[in-house]
Amino acid sequence: MFEVQNNQECFVQLWRKLERTSQLLRVQCKRFCIRRILKSWFPAEASDDFIWKVCSLCDQAGWDELPLPSLYPRKHRELLRAIVAVKTGISFYKVDLKALDKAYSIAFPNSTPINVNKKKK
């Protein structure tokens, strides 16, 4: 596993890894949920405490089935934000959202950007 960082390059890798993980779990007939994602990505670190920290930051339950990241990115955006915050030790609110959203557009170029309806300043 690569080092998780708060930058666009890392976010592109995370978005792509999330999509691959969803496909892998589907092939294995396993639930695509936060708990399985974290255990797959960070097998040595994915304790109940680690999973709880990520789930509480993104305000989602660990066993809830997640939709495909390429089609429904909002929940995944918050999940990736929480993972970056926990892994790097920074605040959830210090994660670079502009870079995270831009990374989504790079990872899934044929999808609608996450903040397409957001007002430009």
JOUR-V103977 format. One record per run of one state. SS is the DSSP state (helix for helix, strand for strand, loop for the rest). FROM is the first residue (numbers start at 1). LEN is the number of residues. If there is no record, write none. Layout:
ss->SS from->FROM len->LEN
ss->SS from->FROM len->LEN
//
This chain:
ss->loop from->1 len->7
ss->helix from->8 len->20
ss->loop from->28 len->6
ss->helix from->34 len->8
ss->loop from->42 len->6
ss->helix from->48 len->11
ss->loop from->59 len->14
ss->helix from->73 len->16
ss->loop from->89 len->3
ss->helix from->92 len->3
ss->loop from->95 len->2
ss->helix from->97 len->11
ss->loop from->108 len->14
//
